[in-house]
Amino acid sequence: MNDGLSVLNGSITNGLTNFAIMFGQIEERDLFNFDNTYIELPEDFYQKVSPSSAVAPKLISFNTDLARELGANLETIDEKKLTDVFSGKEILPGSIPIAQAYAGHQFGNFVPSLGDGRAILLGEIITPKGLRFDIQLKGSGQTPFSRRGDGRSALGPVIREYILSEAMHALKIPTTRALAAVTSGDQVHRESIVPGGILTRVASSHIRVGTFEYFSFRENFSAVKQLADYAINRHYHELMGSENIYFEFFQAVAKRKLSLVAKWMSVGFIHGVMNTDNTSICGETIDFGPCAFMDQFNYQKVFSSIDRNGRYAYQNQANMALWNLSSLANCLVPIMDMDSDKVSTLFKEEFEDLSEHFTTLWIQEMGKKLGLFSVTQADQALIHGWLQYLEKENLDFTNSFQDLTVLLSQSESQNIFKRTTEFDHFLASWKKRLKQQPQDIEESKNLMQQSNPVFIPRNHQVEKAIAQAMEGNYEHFHRLNHVLANPFTDQEEHQALRDAPKEDEVVHQTFCGT
């Protein structure tokens, strides 16, 4: 095993000791100093609850780098303490575990009461940089919102979310993150009996569009206003004092969400379950159940087994984001001090602008992948021409952009791409467009290298990590996390992880963990 992997699989305690030496002695305190604010909202926003699913937990992984960013006190924390805390067996001082209430449109159908059915918010912390984050356990037992569910998580979804969320962060895309993963020691009944697991998720918050819908449906508009005021103060403090603050809040949420979707699509990511309860108002990727990265490019690609009609297909994600945002708008209208006709006109115009805004964002993201420093609406044809070629020839999305970067250094392309009328037209148009820029070809190549990942969490590789984990082997899990932490670097010793799947390795469907 190479040195990088040896370090990953080494002693957690040694890593923590090095951390303490690096940063010196710090004031005696527990792992986190909690500073909880969500529980200051009325009690119908949440239910207090205790984690219950850990029977004989074992630590799989602890994200020391993330812990460092969060300002965790690691000086006196050993592996047993980490295991107990991140399985929910030990509740730290200052933590007040709660399950949050929310509703949601799921595949277009409204469900008035969802809530944290298998997640428990341990509390909020403030980092050394003054940023506030939620610390949440997923799969930690039943809550008042579990309905008929057991509140547990199978190990597979824990492995998947850990890999995918940390990979998303390394790709510079806003996301929740994974702080720890443990096995719970119990057996979970799904299609079969499988090992249980618990993920510790870190998020800027867990406020969703569905949180607003929960109170709007009940016509509790004072609660909608309280939630909006809380969200603004926590995530959009710059809006404080604005004359039309709730409309500007909507605009800010919408722009973050559309920027997120444009970034998703630039790396071939398909969320798979873009319901309003999975739509964070702070613009982070949240809930990785049936998500996947495309191999062969296809505008209408769907992975999720429950997305039978392709509602959340790759190409539909922007429109679905706008649909979800319209649900948020409906919640905010009653608390806006405006004439109804004026509000209707205001939002109609805003959604037209947002649709155009997304197109601009998407062109910018895709333009960088083609080495374009300043894109215009006219570049849409060039981008679509390239994608249509990929789709027609069943080419790998990620690797084709890598090959295109190599092409900039070569005079001939027939050894890289199949020469067709479509490709020749694209190639001529692309080279002409690059020459129109003040930047030279080498600068364009550097931009492409910074914008096109070499490594993504390939579905078949993630499935391999899950399959091994089910047998108690986490080698591939650690290897993937190690490589995906530097996705834009060509790591020669891990070339197999960048390869598209062989025919018998292709993952055709992904599944929710519930």
Secondary structure, 3 states (H helix, E strand, C coil): CCHHHHHHCCCHHHHHHHHHHHHCCCCCCCCCCECCCHHHCCHHHEEECCCCCCCCCEEEEECHHHHHHHCCCCCCCCHHHHHHHHHCCCCCCCCCCEEECCCEEECCEEECCCCCCCEEEEEEEECCCCCEEEEEEECECCCCCCCCCCCECEHHHHHHHHHHHHHHHHCCCCECEEEEEEEEEEEEECCCEEEEEEEEEEECCCCEHHHHHHHHHCCCHHHHHHHHHHHHHHHCHHHCCCCCHHHHHHHHHHHHHHHHHHHHHHCCEECCCCCHHHCECCCCECCCCCCEECCECCCCCCCECCCCCCCCCHHHHHHHHHHHHHHHHHHHHHHCCCCHHHHHHHHHHHHHHHHHHHHHHHHHHHHHHCCCCCCCHHHHHHHHHHHHHHHHCCCEHHHHHHHHHHHCCCCCCCCCCCCCHHHHHHHHHHHHHHHCCCCCHHHHHHHHHHHCCCCCCCHHHHHHHHHHHHCCCCHHHHHHHHHHCCCCCCCHHHHHHHCCCCHHHCCCCECCCC
